[in-house]
Amino acid sequence: MTTRRLQSADERVLAAACAAAVLFGRDDRIALVATGADRRRFLHAMLSAHVAEVADNDVRRATLCDAQGRMTAVVELVHDADRIVLWCDRRDSIALVDALERFVITDDVAFALDEELALVSVVGPRALVCVAALGMPAPDEGRSQPWHLAGEPTVTGQTWLRHVRGIDEGARPWTLGSAAAPFASGPTLEEVRFSLARSGVPALVEALCAVGAEIGCHSAWDALRILAGEPILALDIADGSTPLEAGLRDAVAFDKGCYLGQEAIVMMAHRGQLRRHLCWVTPLAPGVLPAAGSELRDAMGKRAGTMGSGVLHADGSGRGLALVQRKRFARGAVLSAGDESDGASVCVLDTTIADAFSTLADGGG
């Protein structure tokens, strides 16, 4: 679904995620497990992130690109002593396995999708409070932490922390404020990710609910994802953009050797200009957003970008993601879709890329 229409129950879950803690089953993600003595060296040569010399329990976001630097997959790597787990979008998983295996010649590396490994996210300002209430060690961002569930000796796994962009306190928590000041203040939401055997999920969910977490839903998760500026490759980045254009600079290491697409990505970084970048947009007419993939044009009729996924509230307000050409980007700009979306128009709020107008390679690593 390219545009989510939130019902009252969805709105309540979203409000709880902004104020307390909500848990989400992450069956949109699947674990691709890499094993073999050459797994780090091989993935280091394939992916945009630094992989070869990372420590056990490190967590890294990375992308797989083609020779032109266009993304074909986005993954989150979790390292341990005898394997690397690549959490990827389920829709991209088969193509990702095929793309990686195509380059395996004499390397000692093997890939397997693991349906028995599950992912659970807890989102909200009280996410870490729930972790502490279960007697688990507090996870750090960028590092996974082994854990076991008290009273359930077979329920074990890893957990790690991510931060979700702060949301303006001056408006409804999920409206991002006004076009003039979309991120005026607002706290940073925390997301704790639990990786565990699928058989242990019911016990973990029960324990989290007992310490105050609420059970979430797909629509609320989509709304949080869009608010955080987190694109889905198949919906939001469907035209072959680089990681930098999608706001995934943290997935690119500028201090490593050759990898697929490196030349195109590094050239873009050192030029300090993006051809286009991911933006938040809001509907001009209440309750109407263009469909994902719709071409967007500016007031002069010139092609300005491509619409991605979006979310709409019962009152007609909403937010979406769109790839907007650098030359057409302006806060407050009105962009209109073609006939396939009945001429729906959106207003550009801001870019999701904090350093879109600076030299992208500065401080890269």
C-alpha positions in Angstrom: 0.0 0.0 0.0 1.5 3.3 -1.1 -0.7 5.6 1.1 -1.9 4.6 4.5 -5.2 6.0 5.8 -5.1 6.0 9.5 -8.2 5.0 11.5 -8.8 6.1 15.1 -7.1 3.0 16.5 -4.0 3.7 14.4 -3.9 7.3 15.6 -4.1 6.1 19.2 -1.1 3.7 18.7 0.9 6.5 17.0 0.2 8.9 19.9 1.4 6.2 22.3 4.6 5.7 20.3 5.3 9.4 20.6 4.6 9.5 24.4 5.4 6.1 25.8 6.5 2.8 24.1 4.9 0.6 21.4 6.1 -2.7 20.1 6.0 -3.7 16.5 6.5 -7.1 14.9 9.0 -6.6 12.1 7.9 -9.2 9.6 8.7 -6.6 6.9 12.3 -7.5 7.5 14.0 -10.9 7.0 17.4 -12.1 8.1 20.0 -13.0 5.5 22.7 -14.9 7.2 26.3 -14.8 5.9 28.7 -17.5 7.0 32.2 -18.7 6.0 35.7 -17.6 6.6 35.6 -14.9 3.9 32.3 -13.4 4.8 33.7 -10.1 6.1 36.2 -9.6 3.3 33.6 -10.4 0.7 30.9 -8.1 2.1 33.4 -5.4 2.5 34.1 -5.5 -1.2 30.4 -5.5 -2.1 28.7 -3.1 0.3 29.0 0.6 0.9 29.8 0.3 4.6 33.0 -0.7 6.4 32.7 -4.4 7.1 36.2 -6.0 7.1 37.6 -4.7 10.4 34.5 -4.1 12.5 34.3 -5.8 15.9 31.9 -8.5 16.9 28.5 -7.2 18.0 28.9 -4.0 15.9 25.8 -2.9 14.0 26.1 -1.1 10.6 23.7 0.1 8.0 24.9 -0.5 4.4 23.7 -0.5 0.9 24.3 -2.7 -2.1 24.7 -0.7 -5.3 25.2 -1.3 -9.0 28.3 0.0 -10.9 26.5 3.4 -11.4 26.0 3.8 -7.6 22.3 3.1 -7.8 21.0 1.3 -4.7 19.6 -2.2 -5.1 19.2 -3.0 -1.4 19.5 -1.4 2.1 20.6 -3.7 4.9 21.4 -3.5 8.6 24.4 -5.7 9.5 24.7 -7.3 12.9 28.1 -9.0 13.5 28.8 -11.9 15.9 31.6 -14.4 16.2 30.6 -16.9 13.5 28.2 -15.1 11.2 26.9 -11.7 9.9 23.2 -11.2 9.9 21.9 -8.8 7.2 18.4 -7.5 8.0 16.8 -6.5 4.8 13.4 -5.6 3.3 11.6 -8.8 2.6 10.7 -7.5 -0.8 14.3 -7.1 -1.8 15.6 -10.4 -0.2 15.6 -12.8 -3.2 17.2 -10.2 -5.5 19.8 -9.4 -2.8 20.8 -13.1 -2.5 21.1 -13.4 -6.2 23.1 -10.3 -6.6 25.6 -11.3 -3.9 26.0 -14.9 -5.0 26.7 -13.8 -8.6 30.0 -12.4 -7.3 31.0 -15.5 -5.3 33.8 -17.3 -7.2 36.3 -19.0 -4.9 35.3 -17.1 -1.7 34.5 -19.1 1.4 31.1 -17.5 2.0 27.5 -18.7 1.9 24.2 -16.9 2.2 20.8 -18.2 3.5 17.5 -16.6 4.4 16.5 -17.5 7.9 12.8 -17.4 8.6 13.3 -18.7 12.1 15.0 -15.5 13.2 12.6 -12.7 14.1 12.9 -9.0 14.7 10.8 -6.9 17.2 11.0 -3.1 17.6 10.0 -1.1 20.6 9.6 2.6 19.8 9.0 5.6 22.0 10.6 7.8 24.7 10.1 5.0 27.2 11.6 2.2 25.1 14.7 2.0 27.2 12.6 2.1 30.4 10.9 -1.1 29.2 14.3 -2.8 28.5 15.5 -1.9 32.1 12.2 -3.1 33.6 12.9 -6.5 32.1 16.4 -6.6 33.7 18.2 -6.4 30.4 21.3 -4.4 29.9 20.8 -1.0 28.1 21.9 -1.3 24.4 24.1 1.3 22.7 23.6 2.7 19.3 25.8 1.0 16.8 26.4 -2.0 19.1 24.3 -5.1 19.7 23.9 -6.5 23.2 23.2 -10.2 24.0 20.3 -10.7 26.3 18.0 -13.4 27.8 14.5 -13.0 29.1 14.2 -13.6 32.9 12.4 -16.9 33.7 12.6 -18.0 30.0 16.1 -19.6 29.6 15.5 -20.4 25.9 14.4 -16.9 25.0 17.7 -15.2 24.1 18.9 -12.9 21.4 20.5 -9.5 20.6 19.2 -6.0 21.0 20.5 -2.6 19.7 19.4 1.0 19.8 18.4 3.4 17.0 17.3 7.0 17.3 14.2 8.4 15.5 14.2 12.0 14.4 12.7 14.4 17.0 9.1 15.5 16.4 7.8 19.1 16.9 6.1 19.5 20.3 4.2 22.6 19.0 1.8 20.5 16.9 0.2 17.1 17.0 3.2 14.9 17.7 3.1 13.4 14.2 2.3 16.4 12.1 5.9 17.7 11.9 4.8 21.3 12.7 4.6 23.9 9.9 6.3 24.2 6.6 8.3 27.1 8.0 9.6 25.2 11.0 9.0 21.5 10.6 11.3 20.4 13.4 11.1 23.2 16.0 11.9 21.3 19.1 10.6 17.9 20.0 12.2 14.9 21.7 14.1 12.2 20.0 12.3 8.9 20.0 14.2 5.7 20.7 13.8 2.4 18.9 15.2 -0.7 20.5 15.4 -3.7 18.2 15.2 -7.3 19.5 16.5 -10.1 17.4 15.6 -13.6 18.6 14.3 -17.0 17.6 10.7 -16.8 16.3 9.6 -19.3 18.9 10.5 -16.8 21.6 8.4 -13.9 20.3 5.2 -14.6 22.2 7.1 -14.7 25.6 9.0 -11.4 24.7 5.7 -9.7 23.7 4.0 -10.7 26.9 6.9 -9.5 29.0 7.1 -6.1 27.2 3.3 -5.6 27.6 3.6 -6.4 31.3 6.1 -3.5 31.7 4.0 -0.9 29.9 4.6 -1.4 26.1 1.5 -1.4 23.8 1.1 -3.5 20.8 1.4 -1.6 17.5 0.0 -2.0 14.0 1.3 -1.7 10.4 -0.3 1.7 9.7 1.3 3.3 12.8 4.7 1.8 11.9 4.4 3.2 8.4 3.6 6.7 9.8 6.6 6.6 12.1 8.9 5.4 9.3 7.8 8.3 7.1 8.2 10.8 9.9 11.7 9.5 10.4 12.5 9.9 6.7 13.2 6.2 6.4 12.6 5.2 2.7 11.5 1.9 1.4 13.5 1.1 -1.7 10.6 -0.2 -3.8 8.3 2.6 -3.0 10.4 5.7 -2.3 13.6 5.2 -4.2 12.3 3.4 -7.2 14.3 5.3 -9.8 17.9 4.3 -9.0 19.1 6.9 -6.6 22.4 6.7 -4.7 22.5 6.2 -0.9 23.5 9.9 -0.5 20.4 11.1 -2.3 18.2 8.9 -0.1 19.6 10.3 3.2 21.7 7.2 3.9 25.1 8.8 4.4 25.6 6.7 7.5 25.6 3.6 5.3 28.6 4.9 3.2 32.2 4.6 4.3 34.5 7.1 2.7 37.7 5.6 4.1 37.6 2.1 2.5 38.7 0.7 -0.8 36.8 -0.3 -3.9 33.2 -1.5 -3.7 30.3 -1.7 -6.1 29.3 1.8 -7.2 32.1 3.6 -5.2 33.3 5.8 -8.1 29.8 7.3 -8.7 29.1 7.8 -5.0 32.5 9.4 -4.2 32.3 11.7 -7.2 28.9 12.9 -6.0 30.2 13.4 -2.5 33.2 15.5 -3.5 31.2 17.6 -5.9 29.1 18.5 -2.8 25.8 18.5 -4.8 23.0 16.0 -5.0 21.0 15.6 -8.2 17.9 15.1 -6.1 17.2 14.3 -2.5 14.5 12.8 -0.3 11.9 15.3 1.0 8.8 15.4 3.2 5.7 16.6 1.5 2.2 17.3 2.7 -1.1 17.2 0.7 -2.3 20.5 -0.7 -5.9 19.3 -0.7 -6.9 17.6 2.5 -7.0 13.8 2.2 -5.4 13.5 -1.2 -1.8 12.4 -1.9 -0.4 11.3 -5.3 0.3 7.6 -5.7 3.8 6.3 -5.2 5.7 6.5 -8.5 3.7 9.5 -9.7 5.8 12.1 -11.6 5.7 15.5 -9.9 5.9 18.7 -11.8 6.5 22.3 -10.7 4.3 25.4 -11.4 6.0 25.7 -14.8 5.2 22.1 -15.8 8.8 21.0 -15.5 9.6 17.6 -14.1 10.5 18.1 -10.4 10.6 14.6 -8.9 8.8 11.4 -8.0 6.2 10.7 -5.3 6.9 8.0 -2.7 4.8 6.5 0.1 2.5 8.6 2.4 0.2 8.5 5.3 -3.1 10.4 5.8 -5.0 11.2 9.0 -8.8 11.2 9.5 -8.8 15.0 9.3 -7.2 15.0 5.9 -3.7 16.1 7.0 -0.8 13.9 6.1 2.8 13.4 5.2 4.7 11.7 2.4 8.1 11.1 1.0 9.2 12.3 -2.4 12.4 12.4 -4.4 12.8 16.1 -5.5 15.3 17.4 -8.0 17.9 19.7 -6.5 17.1 22.5 -9.0 13.4 22.3 -8.2 13.7 22.0 -4.4 12.3 24.9 -2.3 10.6 24.8 1.1 6.9 25.6 0.4 7.1 24.7 -3.3 3.9 23.2 -4.7 4.4 20.2 -6.9 1.6 18.5 -8.9 1.1 14.9 -10.1 -0.1 13.8 -13.5 -3.4 12.4 -14.5 -2.7 9.0 -12.9 -3.2 10.7 -9.5 -6.1 13.0 -10.6 -3.8 16.0 -10.5 -3.1 15.7 -6.7 -0.7 18.3 -5.4 1.7 18.4 -2.5 3.7 21.1 -0.7 7.4 20.5 0.0 8.1 20.8 3.8 11.8 20.1 3.9 14.6 17.7 2.9 15.2 14.7 5.1 18.9 15.1 4.4 20.6 17.3 7.0 23.7 18.0 4.9 22.1 18.2 1.5 23.7 21.5 0.7 27.2 20.9 2.2 30.2 18.9 1.1 29.0 15.4 1.7 32.4 13.8 2.2 33.3 16.1 5.1 33.7 13.9 8.1 32.7 10.8 6.2 33.9 7.5 7.6 
